[in-house]
Amino acid sequence: MRSNGTEGGRKNPASFLKDREIRSLKGIPTVLSRMQPRDLSSHQEYVPGRGVEEVAAAHGMDPADLVTLSSNENPLGPSDAAIDAIASHVDSVHRYPKASHLELTDALADHWNLDRSQVWVASGGDGALDYLSRAVLEPGDRVLVPRPGFAYYGMSARFHHGDVDTYELSQSTGFEMTAPGVLGDYDGHRIVYVTSPHNPTGRTMALDELEMLAEQTDEETLVVVDEAYGEFADTGGARELLDGRDDIAVLRSFSKAYGLAGLRLGYALVPEAWGDAYIRVNTPFAVNELACRAGVAALGASEHLERGIDLARWGRTYLGEELSVHTWPSEGNFVLVDVGDASRVAAQLIPRGYIVRDCTSFGLPSCIRITIGRQEATRGVATALDEVAAEVANR
Ligand SMILES: *Cc1c(COP(=O)(O)O)cnc(C)c1O
């Protein structure tokens, strides 16, 4: 069979090169392939908080002189129970995580008093967002996401050929989240995302507002309530809404309160009516053996969990009271702070030993987000921030 540019199945070099761009890289001719990814121009790169090694290297500092308060990680680390579970299963990683996956799913189903099919475990909360996108979105479907807000909602929707619209959380109302505030921008979207407690503002949406939102959106609209910080909240989560509704899913993560960010473990809780979709959309064995084992252990380590929650509650109150600059009340393990010029203040905190999150990428160029660290770090960053603020003001 002959086709253009091939002869006997072999490429004809001359026609292969025809109208392809030829570039010279260090004198070696390189043929640029016509093969390209699909149009990714509307896709954006996720900008993570910066870690100690990265910042230390960039500033010629000793990593030991830096504390990272930029990614909402647990400053107490993982629980001993989780560490033991990881250590004692290291020698079985040649096996697929079949039994452990089931064990984790069952432990979570038990924890939340739901059917096993309603617990969709995934590689991080982000992975669970992907499963929801896969299960729900048809090409061209629209999703509605908060601004400022978590970048991955829009990313996941675009990966799954969806389009993204936003609703505003306004600084003038203290980033309040209400059903009418979302519904004002709602237009039959397939998924509406609510983050509660919200990242980066720390606000929650009341359960009756969530219920109203689900009620007043179309029957085919799924309201995803992202509770990655749910353990730190003063108010109860949206799990109870799953009992009476088929249009709400709840997202949870082991990355924050459970201190397992590096293992990538999260899950969605979904309504019974379509729980069985999981087996059609999940990536086989997406949660690894060690993550499954650590997750089960972490669920049982309630003392460690409580210690982290207490620390976060103490720290967010402390920063709210001690800082001379404006802060917003938070129900998460972080506090949003208005510093005027976020990138400058974040940069000036680095030589003082603190890495915080510049919220410019969230669309809040005057704000930084400070993760609650250990007590010493929380006190230290408060002092450092007041020094920096005074310096900026005295210029
Ligand atoms: C951290 C976070 C997640 C999930 O993170 P994973 O590490 O993927 O579990 C989800 N939503 C928000 C708002 C977050 O801040």
The ligand as an SDF file (V2000), in Angstrom:
LIG
                    3D

 15 15  0  0  0  0  0  0  0  0999 V2000
   -5.0100   20.9840   49.2410 C   0  0  0  0  0  0  0  0  0  0  0  0
   -6.3290   21.1320   48.5850 C   0  0  0  0  0  0  0  0  0  0  0  0
   -6.9810   20.0800   47.9230 C   0  0  0  0  0  0  0  0  0  0  0  0
   -6.5030   18.6900   47.7590 C   0  0  0  0  0  0  0  0  0  0  0  0
   -5.1780   18.4790   47.7720 O   0  0  0  0  0  0  0  0  0  0  0  0
   -4.6090   17.0080   47.5510 P   0  0  0  0  0  0  0  0  0  0  0  0
   -3.2270   17.1280   48.0690 O   0  0  0  0  0  0  0  0  0  0  0  0
   -4.6950   16.7200   46.0980 O   0  0  0  0  0  0  0  0  0  0  0  0
   -5.4580   16.0680   48.3500 O   0  0  0  0  0  0  0  0  0  0  0  0
   -8.2220   20.3040   47.3850 C   0  0  0  0  0  0  0  0  0  0  0  0
   -8.8030   21.4960   47.4640 N   0  0  0  0  0  0  0  0  0  0  0  0
   -8.2200   22.5300   48.0790 C   0  0  0  0  0  0  0  0  0  0  0  0
   -8.9410   23.8100   48.1620 C   0  0  0  0  0  0  0  0  0  0  0  0
   -6.9570   22.3930   48.6380 C   0  0  0  0  0  0  0  0  0  0  0  0
   -6.3890   23.4440   49.2170 O   0  0  0  0  0  0  0  0  0  0  0  0
  1  2  1  0
  2  3  1  0
  2 14  2  0
  3  4  1  0
  3 10  2  0
  4  5  1  0
  5  6  1  0
  6  7  2  0
  6  8  1  0
  6  9  1  0
 10 11  1  0
 11 12  2  0
 12 13  1  0
 12 14  1  0
 14 15  1  0
M  END
$$$$
